[in-house]
Amino acid sequence: MSRPALARVPRDAHPPRRPLSPLAQALVMGCLDRAEQLGHTVPTITNPADLRGAEGLEVIRDVSIELGQVLTQCHERQRRE
């Protein structure tokens, strides 16, 4: 089965200085919580409402790269067992 193509999001879809929506804030915090559960060091964000678009995207990008590596390693380990 082939993987679905990732959608390209235009850079101006969310202005970098605009505050994140509550849904985007929840996504950022969820990514951070999951990374912390997996033992990664994560930045402390005391108030997600203070995050701006560029900051939120940077946090998600950094955390998702690390999570992707961990999940790939777990998947490969399970395939070998």
Buried (B, 14 or more C-beta within 10 A) or exposed (E): EEEEEEEEEEEEEBEEEEBBEEEBBEBBBEBBEBBEEBEBEBEEBEEBEEBBBEBBBBBBEBBBEBBEEBEEEEEEEEEEE
